Amino acid sequence: MTKPWHGVLVATALPFDESLAVDLDRYAEHVAWLAAHGCHGVTPNGSLGEYQTLPPKERARVVRTAIDAAPEGFTVMPGVAAYGAAEARGWAENAGEAGAKAVMLLPPNTYRADERAVIAHYREVAKVGLPIVAYNNPTDTKVDLVPELLAQLYDEGLIVGVKEFTGDVRRPYRIHELAPGLDVLCGADDVALELAVAGAVGWIAGFTNALPDSTVALWEAASAGDLDKALPLYRLLHPLLRWDSRTEFVQAIKLSMDIVGRYGGPCRQPRVALTPEHEAAVRLATEHALAEGLS
């Protein structure tokens, strides 16, 4: 693909065994399974992949495993987020050496960067030469890549797209006005239909880990403007999709995977198990989706 960040790219959950070691064999199988079920790619080492808990060797192996497991034409776009630009640039270089064709980059982690610092961060990582999809998640980073700032990054040639996670469905229209060539990707599952209708070219999806067939069908119908097909699917899926915007999204998605017969498994700290109330809600929504024939 000339623009490998297009389509449904799955923010892959990372399987840990009972000792909380990374299970790379399971992960490779999961990447191949997602490809076989119509997904267009994966984004390893994102928030859903618990990258913050991975030491360098594990993090590098996750990228290599995904690329080795990916069939021809299937995108692997690793997250290269880090506290500062030097480390993020190193992860982008690692991704390129492993064979990735694009990377996803947050602003500096845990640092309330101003506009100058954000631009400097993206300038440094852009030196690697890979296309960069910016990741706007002000909930976690406390830095909002507002449309005006995205336009500056795009005009300088530093980014090709943005994963939009604010949940503000007005953003794509403003981004298009200020940076018409910048690709918007949906970053939050519970606004997937709205952003597809607004012209987003991709969805970095969470619950697709558990229900790839129905979520890919939702995206394709919504992108084609077929709301007669998309809306009923969206209504059925939304009790699950909205968990993607909650603090417990990793635990919820892994539990849903377990329920549908995939392996989700445990999380590493600081994440702890869902409360009984949350577990019951995720279980009920997943079982309802299965009862309605979703997969």
N, C-alpha and C positions, 0 to 999 in steps of 0.2 A: 504494500500500500504506500502511496506517496505521502499520505497523512495517516500514519499508523495509530494516532490517538483518536481516530473516529470510531464510532460504533459502541457496543456494550463492552466495556473493559471492567473486569471484576477485581475489586479491591479484595484480594484473597486473604481469607483467614489462614493463620498458620497453625498447623497441628503440632501439639506437644503431647508426648506420651505421659504416663502416670508419674514419671520422675521429673516432668517438665523439661525434658530434652526435646529439641526440635526433631520431628520425624520427617526427614527429607524424602523418604520413599513414599510416604502418604501424601506429602505435598506434591511430588511429581505426578502421582496418580490423579490428584485433584485437578491440577492444571490441564492434564490431558482430557479428563472427564468434562471440564467446562468447555474446552474446545469442541469436543464431540457433541455437545448439547447446544451449539449455535452461538456461543459467545465469540467475540472478536479479539479478545486479548485479556491480559491480567496486569494488575499493578501491584507487584510484591513490595513489601517494606513500606506500606502505608500505615495509617493509624490502625486499621483493622488487622493488619499483620503484626501488630505489637512491636514495631521496629525499635521503639525506645528501650525495650527490654533485651535487645540482642547485642552481644559483644561483636566486635568487628568480624571475626572469622565466621560466625553464624550468619551475620547479615550478608556477607559476600556469598556464602554458600547458597542462601535462599535465592539470590538472583541467578546464579549459575544453574541451580536446579530447575528454576522456571524456564530458562532459555533452552536448556537441554530437553525439557519435556514438551516444549511448544512445537506443534506441527508447523509446516511451512505456511507462511502468511498469517500466522497468529502472533499478535503483538505482545511483547513483554516490555512494559514501561515502568521501570522501578521508581519508587520514591527515593529521593536523595536528600531528604531533610536532615538538618543538623543545626547545632547551636550557632555556628558561624560559617562564613563562605568558604574558608579553606577546607574544612571537613566536608562540606557539601560538594565542593568541586572534586574532592577525592572520590566521593561516592559516584559522582557522575562519570569520572574517568574509569572507575571500576565497572560501571554499567556498560560503557562503550566498549571496553576491552572484552567484556563477556558477550557482546553482540547485540545489546539493546540499541534500538533506533531512535528512542526518545526517552526523556526522564520527566518526572513530576517533582516540583520544588516548592516547598513552603517558604515564607519569609524566615528570617532567623528565629530559631526556636527559643522560647522563654525569655526573649529580650524584646522590650517594647520599642522596636525600631521605628525611627522617623522615616520620612520619605527619602531622604538622602541615603540612609543606611540600607533601606530596602533596595534602592536602585543599585547601590554598590554591591550588594549581595548577589543580585541577579547578573550584574556585569561580570563578576568573578566566575560564577558557574558557567555562564555562557561561553567563556573562553575555551571550554572543552569542545565545543562545536556541535553538540547534540541539540536537537529541538527541545525546548523546555516548555512544559505545560505548568503554568503557575497554579498553586493550590491556595485558594482563599478560604481560610478557616479561622476567622477572628475570634471564635469562641475559645479555641485552644491557644492560638498564638498571641492574641490581644493586638494583632496588627490587621487592619482591614485594607485589603487591596481594592480600594474603591475604583469605580470606572475611570476616573480621571488619572489615577496612578497606573492602572493597567494600560491605558492609552499611551502613557509615557514609555512604559516598558516595551510595548509593542512597536511604537514608532522608532525606538532605538534598535529594534531587531533582537531583543533579548528573549522574548517569549512568542510562542505560536498559538497558545490557547490558555484557558483558565478553567480549572475545576472550581465551580462556584458552589460553596457550601453554606452561604448565609441563610438560605431559605427564602430570600427576598425575590419573588418571582418578577419584580420590576427590573431587576438588575440587567438581564440580558438585553433589554431594549436600549437602555442607556449605554451599555458597552458597545452595542452595534452602532449607535449614533457616533460615539467618540472614536471607535477603532473598528471600522467595518470589516476588516480582514481578520480580526482576532476570533478564533474559535472558542465558543462557550461549551463547556461540558457540564452536565448536571453532576453535582457532587453529593446531593442528599436524596436518598431514595423517596422520601415523601413529597417531593416536588417534581418527580420525574415527568409526569404527564405535562405539567405546566411549562417546564423548560423545553420539552420536546416541541410543544406547540409554538413556543417562542423562538424556535429555530436552533436549539442546541444540537450540535453534531455528534455528541457522544454522551455516555452515561458511565461514570465510574461508580459501579453499583456494589451494594453490600449484600442484600438478601438474595442476589443471584447465586451466591455460594450454595444456597439451599434449594432454590426454585429457579433454575436457569431457563427452562422452556417457557414458563409463563412470563417471566420478567423480560426475556428477549422479545417475546410476542407482544408484550405491552409496549416496549420501546419502538418496535418496528411499526406497530399500528398507529401509535401517537405521532411518530415522525412523519408518517404518510398522511396524517390528518384524518385517519379512520377512527373517529371518536365512537362510532357505534360498536366497534370492537374494543377499543382501548378503555373506555369508561367503565364497562362492567368488570373488566380485569382489574383495573385500578381500584375500584371499590372493594373487590374481594381481597386484594393484596394490602390495602392501606393499613389495616390494623397491625400488620407486620412492618411495613415500610417505615412507619413513623418511629419505630424503635431506632432506626439508623441515625436519628437526630438526638438521641438521648445519651446520657453518660454511659449507660450500660450496653451500648450497641454491640460491642464485641461479644460479651457474654450472651446476649440475646440471639445474635446470628449463629454463634456456635451451638447453642441449644437447639435452634430451629434445624440446623444441619443434622444434629443427632436424631431428632424426631423423624426427619424424612428418610433416615437410613444412611446418611453420609456420616463422616467422622468430624465432629466439631472439637470435642474434648475440652480440657481445662484451659484456663488463662494463667499467665504469670502475674505475680504481683507487680504493680499495686492493685490490680483488679482482683476482686473477690467474687464469690458465687452470688448469683441473683438471690434476692429475697424470695421467700415462698410466694408472695403475692405477684411479684414480677415473673417468676418462673411459670406460675399458673396462667398468667395473661399471655405469655409467649406461646406456651403449649396449646392453649385454647385457640389462638389465632392460627397457628401452624396446622393443627388438626382440622380446623374448619377449611383452610385452604386445600388440604389434601382431600377432604370429603367432597369438595366441589370439583375435584379432578385436576387441580393445579399440580404442576411438577416443575 
